[in-house]
Amino acid sequence: MPVRRWQFLKACKQLFPGKRRSSLATVTLGRIGVILIGAGCLFSFFGWRVVSHQFDVFDAAQYEQDVRRVSTILQRDADFMRGFVVDFATWDDAYDYVHGRNPEFVSRNFTFSTLTKLQLHGVAVVEHTGRVWMALEWRNSEQPQALAAPILQWIIHEAQSHAGKPAAYYFLWLDQRPVSIAVAPITDTQNQKRSNARLYFIRYLNGNYQELIQNLTHTAFVFTAEKTPALRVSRQGDQWVAQQAIAPGMGIRVQGKTRLLYERRITSLLLIGNGLLLFLICLGGTRWILQKQVLGRLQLFASRAIAVRETQDYTIRWPVQGDDELDHLATALNQLQATLAQRQFELQQVAYYDSLTGLANRRLLFDYLTHLPASPAVNLLMLLDLDHFKKMNDANGHLRGDELLIAVGHRLRDTVPGESLVARLGGDEFVVVVPEVAQAVAAAEMIAQQTAQQILDALSQPFCCPYGEDGITASIGITLFRAPVTDVHELLQQADLAMYRSKMAGRNQFCLFHPQLQVQIQQRADLEHDLTAALQTGQLEVYYQPQVTFDNRLVGVEALARWWHPQRGWVSPAEFVALAEETGLITLLGNWVLTTACTQLARWAEHPVLGKVDLAVNVSARQVHQPDFVAQVLTILEHTGVDPRRLVLELTESVMLDDFDRVIQKMYQLTEVGVRLALDDFGLGYSALRYLKRLPLSQLKIDRCFVRHLPEDTNDQAIARMIIALAETLNLDVLAEGVEQEKQRAFLATQGCCAYQGYLFAPPLPAPELMAWVEQHVMMGEGVE
């Protein structure tokens, strides 16, 4: 590519950057500029074409006028020369000379001075036959010379070819220069006789002659061999050519550029160029003014708008310089920005902070943990759950519960280190994150335990709230981790597992997560899944343990659930019953045991021994608190056909903790139809005597933990005596569980306990084995009423 073209393209690229990102104002100005420049170029182009055409017409007319002026002078000169030759040819002396009567005609009339005066260079007299009478030429001296051979030959040829023709005018070419020839027949004017000879005048049109005509016409021209007599004007490139034949064989030509109009053309081009330059200057000035007054401020507005969009920083403000439209727009935008900033703050508070306590919420906690910088230091996360908060909230109202949560949040922030993050997950769950507590794990564990104990001590202090002066307790789960955090849910799950272990350990404690705890929790989850499947697939069985009196009479059996797991084997009741209590499966389990036991009791109705015994079934607090508990029991009794007086429902003391009045109502509904009630595991739980006396009980059961060490343990002796005495005072039957040795039964018998249950008599047995046991003892005569 030529250098000039490359530079031009580069300049255009810089002037119009194409796809480069520009402001709206710049693009608009650029487009306007392109349109105006394009219009100017088109105007200039077509204007140039019109002006050029007019100039061409004018130039052609000028050249045509020049040719005609020169032609006129040449024609006039030719006519003048022809007049000379006619005048000399009509002299009688000329006629006499031809006929030999005037030999002095030439010497007297055609001297050098005469020819010079007539501007002639030669003269000749030739007969029609071609005979030459005279052929003289004067060039550079006064002495005549022989006429040039080419001209003489032409004269002889013309004389032979054109005999009898009138006077004429010719042009010949001699050595690349024209020769003007005038010819006339020699005539006797007196007698009107024409001779047979012709007179020729010769003039060499040399440079002096051409310069003479140019001086007269002020037109530069050249002689040409032109044959066409018409005037022709044509343009060849940037040259004009005007030519015309002024006589046979010779013409003139005027050639060259415009003379006067050429300067006008350049002037016109300069004017057009100056106009374009002035337009560009005006466009640049307009752009500069707009850039300074409008575009610069608009670009500032645009840049700040982009900054607001990319950074979401609504504190950016637009400058206000005066009172014009842009200033009004800037004021409105600033007000809008202030409103948006306030809304952003409020939204941030709603999105990242708890509306009740003002602590960080779950989202902020997750963001905080996710963006912790990578560090070898150990970080601490504690999950805290208030103990028995739901009961306190229900007892005192949700408004006071909210006040307690706010107070707990303030106390947590006052207790933990200042760089810590305190968050509320929801309800009564709080999270404390302490970053970079130590480099070593052992040191971090020690600090975590100290921090957790400080929190428990702080929460145990009295609160200034309507709950009174007592503090509250909490269960805390602790997990340690290093940043960066890849899974926040896993961290919270670890802390939750540790917190759950704290609750299982008796609450108001803290527990540190370790991998083995994860295994245990997973095993518990698997066991819960298997227990649900066992209830659906019939893996559970009901065993029956005999209840006998001091004289070995069979008075009842207790229905106990047993589970044979296909992989685990026998699962301890203490394990799966407690799991059912925690997961809520105890309701399904209890209903299934009650239904199965009553069905079995109905089958024993015709048995001579088992048809007369009582059936004891354990009922959990969850079952009792179900709204349709009484209806379920009555429905089971109706479907199985069991006498309600033979059914004993064993309750735990936990039924007295929640909604005791409704529990009392349900118990009386059952006793009205004949169902008897027993208080199981007496002495382990609540055991408030003011509640105990209101229950329609028929029996108290001494828990096995008070029987195991009898009669050696004096404390167990005192507890057993107290329970037996309380039952006697309340007119209730008493039964001891877990009797495995004769000395235990003997001690209990001496204290007034007449009913026993334990391995001393029989373990829990399936229904067929129980029948075999009963038949064996009956056949042997033992235990028969």
Secondary structure, 3 states (H helix, E strand, C coil): CCHHHHHHHHHHHHHCCCCCCCCHHHHHHHHHHHHHHHHHHHHHHHHHHHHHHHHHHHHHHHHHHHHHHHHHHHHHHHHHHHHHHHHHHCCHHHHHHHCCCCCCHHHHHCCHHHHHHCCCCEEEEEECCCCEEEEEECCCCCCCEECCHHHHHHHHHHHHHCCCCCCEEEEEEECCEEEEEEEEEEEECCCCEEEEEEEEEEEECCHHHHHHHHHHHCCCCEEECCCCCCCEEEEECCEEEEEEEEECCEEEEEEECCCHHHHHHHHHHHHHHHHHHHHHHHHHHHHHHHHHHHHHHHHHHHHHHHHHHHHCCCCCCCCCCCCCHHHHHHHHHHHHHHHHHHHHHHHHHHHHECCCCCCECHHHHHHHHHCCCCCCCEEEEEEEEECCHHHHHHHHCHHHHHHHHHHHHHHHHHHCCCCCEEEEEECCEEEEEEEEEECCHHHHHHHHHHHHHHHHHHHHCCCCECCECCCCCEEEEEEEECCCCCCHHHHHHHHHHHHHHHHHCCCCCEEECCHHHHHHHHHHHHHHHHHHHHHHHCCEEEEEEEEEECCCCEEEEEEEEEEEECCCEEECHHHHHHHHHHHCCHHHHHHHHHHHHHHHHHHHHHCCCHHHCEEEEEECHHHHCCCCHHHHHHHHHHHHCCCHHHEEEEECHHHHCCCHHHHHHHHHHHHHCCCEEEEEEECCCCCCHHHHCCCCCCEEEECHHHCCCCCCCHHHHHHHHHHHHHHHHCCCEEEEECCCCHHHHHHHHHHCCCEEECCCCCCCECHHHHHHHHHHHHHCCCCCC
